């Protein structure tokens, strides 16, 4: 099919189906509203073409060139796009559901509000890409590079993030639920007001990161570094922080309700008004912590080191203590077990 034949078919509003246009020069053509179905478009050059609202269904676009193209609202279902060049392209509100884009180049592209559910993005480049409110539901992002990308309000739900690079990415109100982020380096980064519930962040470096008001509910954060973080009102409900370091962290009003904090090191952390009720702090280090008005009701403090901590008006209702170190802590200023409440709890159980 020649360029003229293609444009004539598009003019008749026909669906271009089953045609092999590999390596074709389609530069600068007006393909607005065109429909391609099950076409082979390997290495096809669309540079400068108008492809707004163009439909590509089950097409093979291996190595195709769309650099700088306006692909706003394109419908790309089940497409083969390995190695495609989409650098600088505009893909706002584009649909790439179930697409295969391993090794694709999307550097500097605009993917705001795009849908990439179930897409294979292994090894793709999203460097400095705008992914504002983009959806990556169950996407495969193995070794995908998001360095410097705008991921504000983006949704990664059950995505495979193994080996993905997130250094310098903007993460504000971002959803990273049920993702494996083990070993990631977020040191000094900003993950603000985001949702990471159910994800795995074992061994991550979050030192000195801004994690204010971020949800880590039921997250695995074992042996991670959270030293010096800004964690105001962060939620670690039922999270596993075994062996993690949170020294000098600002955790004012943070919630660790029912969290597993065995052998975690909170030395010098600010835990004012923090919720630690029901937390397992076995062997944890809370030396010199500010626990003013903190709630440690029913917490397990067996073998914990709380020496030198400020416990002014802290709730120690029915804590479990065995070989707990209290030297220099202001326990006399804390609220011990409320007997009436304890009787009521026993009665209700």
C-alpha positions in Angstrom: 0.0 0.0 0.0 1.5 3.4 -1.1 1.2 6.6 0.8 -1.5 7.8 -1.6 -3.5 4.6 -1.3 -3.3 4.8 2.5 -4.5 8.3 2.6 -7.3 7.5 0.2 -8.5 4.6 2.5 -8.3 6.9 5.5 -10.4 9.5 3.6 -13.0 6.8 3.0 -13.0 6.1 6.8 -11.9 2.5 6.2 -10.1 0.4 8.7 -6.6 -0.4 7.6 -6.5 -4.1 8.4 -3.8 -6.8 7.9 -1.4 -4.6 5.9 2.4 -4.8 6.1 3.8 -1.3 6.2 7.2 -2.2 7.6 9.8 0.5 7.1 7.3 2.7 5.3 7.8 6.5 5.3 4.6 8.0 6.8 6.2 11.2 8.0 4.1 14.3 8.1 0.9 12.5 7.0 -2.5 13.5 8.5 -3.7 10.3 10.1 -6.1 11.9 12.6 -8.9 9.4 13.3 -7.3 6.6 11.2 -7.8 3.0 12.3 -5.1 0.3 12.0 -5.9 -3.2 12.9 -3.5 -6.2 13.0 -1.0 -4.3 10.8 2.7 -4.9 10.7 4.4 -1.5 11.2 8.0 -2.6 12.1 10.4 0.3 11.8 7.7 2.5 10.2 8.6 6.2 10.5 5.7 8.4 11.8 7.9 11.3 12.7 5.9 14.6 12.2 2.7 12.7 11.4 -0.7 13.8 12.9 -1.9 10.7 14.8 -4.3 12.3 17.3 -7.1 9.8 18.1 -5.5 7.2 15.7 -6.4 3.6 16.6 -3.8 0.9 16.6 -5.3 -2.4 17.6 -3.2 -5.6 17.9 -0.5 -4.0 15.6 3.2 -4.8 15.5 5.1 -1.6 15.8 8.5 -3.0 16.7 11.1 -0.2 16.4 8.6 2.3 15.0 9.5 6.0 15.3 7.0 8.3 16.9 9.5 10.8 18.3 7.9 14.1 19.0 4.5 13.0 17.7 1.2 14.1 19.1 -0.4 10.8 20.1 -3.0 12.2 22.5 -5.8 9.8 23.3 -4.5 7.0 20.9 -6.0 3.6 21.5 -3.2 1.0 21.6 -4.6 -2.3 22.7 -2.5 -5.5 22.8 0.2 -3.9 20.6 3.7 -5.1 19.9 5.9 -2.0 20.6 9.4 -3.3 21.6 12.1 -0.7 21.1 9.6 1.9 19.9 10.9 5.5 19.9 8.3 7.7 21.7 10.8 10.2 23.0 9.2 13.6 23.4 5.9 12.3 22.2 2.6 13.6 23.6 0.6 10.7 24.9 -1.8 12.5 27.1 -4.8 10.2 28.0 -3.4 7.5 25.7 -4.5 3.9 26.2 -1.7 1.3 26.0 -3.5 -1.5 27.7 -1.7 -4.9 27.5 0.9 -3.3 25.2 4.4 -4.8 24.9 7.0 -2.0 25.2 10.2 -3.6 26.4 13.1 -1.3 25.8 10.9 1.5 24.5 12.2 5.1 24.7 9.7 7.4 26.3 12.2 9.9 27.6 10.7 13.4 28.0 7.3 12.2 26.8 4.0 13.4 28.2 2.0 10.4 29.5 -0.2 12.4 31.8 -3.5 10.5 32.5 -2.4 7.7 30.3 -3.5 4.1 30.9 -0.8 1.4 30.9 -2.5 -1.4 32.6 -1.0 -4.9 32.2 1.7 -3.4 29.9 5.2 -4.8 29.6 7.5 -1.9 30.2 10.6 -3.9 31.0 13.8 -1.9 30.5 11.9 1.0 29.1 13.1 4.6 29.6 10.8 7.0 31.4 13.5 9.5 32.2 12.0 12.9 33.0 8.7 11.7 31.6 5.5 13.3 32.7 3.4 10.5 34.2 1.0 12.7 36.2 -2.1 10.5 37.1 -0.9 7.7 34.7 -2.2 4.2 35.6 0.3 1.3 35.7 -2.1 -1.3 37.0 -0.3 -4.7 37.0 2.3 -3.3 34.7 5.7 -5.1 34.4 8.3 -2.4 35.2 11.4 -4.7 35.6 14.5 -2.5 35.3 12.4 0.3 34.0 14.1 3.7 34.5 12.0 6.4 36.0 14.8 8.8 37.0 13.5 12.3 37.3 10.0 11.3 36.1 6.9 13.1 37.4 5.0 10.4 39.1 2.7 12.7 41.0 -0.7 11.0 41.6 0.4 8.1 39.3 -1.0 4.7 40.2 1.2 1.6 40.4 -1.1 -1.2 41.7 0.4 -4.7 41.9 3.1 -3.6 39.4 6.3 -5.6 39.1 8.9 -3.0 40.0 11.9 -5.4 40.3 15.1 -3.4 39.6 13.2 -0.3 38.6 15.1 3.0 39.0 13.1 5.6 40.9 16.0 7.9 41.9 14.9 11.5 41.7 11.3 10.7 40.7 8.6 13.0 41.9 6.3 11.1 44.2 3.5 13.2 45.6 0.1 11.5 46.3 1.5 8.5 44.3 0.0 5.1 44.7 2.5 2.2 44.9 0.3 -0.5 46.4 1.2 -4.2 46.6 4.5 -3.5 44.7 7.9 -5.1 45.3 10.3 -2.2 45.9 13.0 -4.1 47.8 16.4 -2.5 47.8 15.3 0.8 46.3 17.3 3.9 47.0 15.0 6.8 48.1 17.6 8.5 50.2 16.8 12.2 50.5 13.8 11.8 48.2 10.3 13.0 48.7 7.4 10.5 49.0 4.8 12.8 50.3 1.2 11.9 51.1 1.5 8.7 49.1 0.0 5.2 49.4 2.4 2.3 49.7 0.1 -0.1 51.5 0.9 -3.8 51.2 4.2 -3.2 49.3 7.6 -4.7 50.1 10.5 -2.3 50.8 12.9 -4.6 52.5 16.4 -3.2 52.6 15.4 0.1 51.1 17.4 3.3 51.9 14.9 6.0 52.9 17.3 7.9 55.0 16.5 11.6 55.3 13.5 11.3 52.9 10.3 13.3 53.3 7.6 10.7 54.1 5.1 13.0 55.7 1.5 11.7 55.8 2.5 8.7 53.7 0.7 5.4 54.2 2.9 2.4 54.9 0.1 0.2 56.2 1.0 -3.5 56.2 4.3 -2.8 54.4 7.3 -5.0 54.8 10.2 -2.6 55.7 12.6 -5.0 57.2 16.2 -4.0 57.7 15.5 -0.7 56.0 17.2 2.7 56.7 14.7 5.4 57.7 17.3 7.4 59.6 16.5 11.1 59.9 13.2 10.9 57.9 10.5 13.5 58.1 7.6 11.2 59.0 5.0 13.5 60.5 1.7 11.7 60.7 3.0 8.8 58.6 1.1 5.5 59.0 2.9 2.2 59.7 -0.2 0.3 60.8 0.7 -3.4 61.0 3.9 -2.8 59.1 6.9 -5.0 59.6 10.0 -2.9 60.5 12.1 -5.7 62.0 15.7 -4.6 62.3 15.1 -1.2 60.6 16.9 2.0 61.7 14.8 5.1 62.5 17.3 7.0 64.5 16.8 10.8 64.8 13.6 10.5 62.7 10.7 13.0 63.1 7.8 10.7 63.7 5.4 13.1 65.5 1.8 11.8 65.3 3.0 8.8 63.3 1.0 5.5 63.8 2.8 2.2 64.5 -0.4 0.5 65.8 0.1 -3.3 65.9 3.4 -2.8 63.9 6.3 -5.3 64.2 9.3 -3.3 65.3 11.5 -6.1 66.7 15.1 -4.9 67.2 14.3 -1.6 65.4 16.5 1.3 66.4 14.5 4.6 67.1 17.4 6.2 69.0 16.8 10.0 69.5 13.6 9.9 67.4 10.7 12.3 68.0 7.7 10.1 68.7 5.6 12.8 70.3 1.9 11.9 70.1 2.8 8.8 68.2 0.5 5.7 68.3 2.5 2.6 69.3 -0.4 0.7 70.8 -0.1 -3.0 70.3 3.3 -2.7 68.7 5.9 -5.4 69.1 9.0 -3.5 70.3 10.8 -6.6 71.5 14.5 -5.7 71.7 13.9 -2.3 70.1 16.1 0.7 71.0 14.3 3.9 72.0 17.1 5.6 73.8 16.6 9.3 74.2 13.3 9.3 72.3 10.7 12.0 72.8 7.6 9.9 73.7 5.6 12.8 75.1 1.9 11.9 75.0 2.7 8.8 73.0 0.4 5.8 73.3 2.2 2.5 74.1 -0.9 0.7 75.4 -0.5 -3.1 75.1 2.9 -2.7 73.4 5.5 -5.5 74.0 8.6 -3.8 75.4 10.4 -7.0 76.3 14.2 -6.4 76.1 13.7 -2.9 74.8 16.0 -0.1 75.7 14.1 3.0 76.7 16.8 4.6 78.7 16.8 8.4 78.8 13.5 8.7 77.0 11.0 11.5 77.7 7.8 9.7 78.7 5.8 12.8 79.9 2.1 11.8 79.9 2.8 8.7 77.7 0.3 5.9 78.0 1.8 2.7 79.3 -1.5 0.9 79.8 -0.9 -2.9 80.1 2.5 -2.9 78.4 4.5 -6.1 78.4 7.9 -5.5 80.0 10.6 -8.1 80.6 14.2 -7.0 81.0 13.3 -3.6 79.7 15.8 -0.9 80.3 14.3 2.3 81.8 17.5 4.0 83.2 17.2 7.7 83.0 13.7 7.6 81.4 11.0 9.9 83.0 8.6 7.0 83.6 7.3 8.7 86.8 5.6 11.2 84.5 3.9 8.5 82.4 0.3 7.1 82.7 0.5 3.6 83.9 -2.1 0.9 83.6 -5.7 2.1 84.0 -7.2 -0.6 86.3 -10.8 0.2 85.5 -10.1 0.0 81.8 -8.1 -3.2 82.3 -11.1 -4.8 84.1 -13.4 -3.7 81.3 -11.1 -5.1 78.7 -11.0 -8.4 80.6 -14.7 -8.5 80.9 -15.3 -7.8 77.2 -12.9 -10.5 76.2 
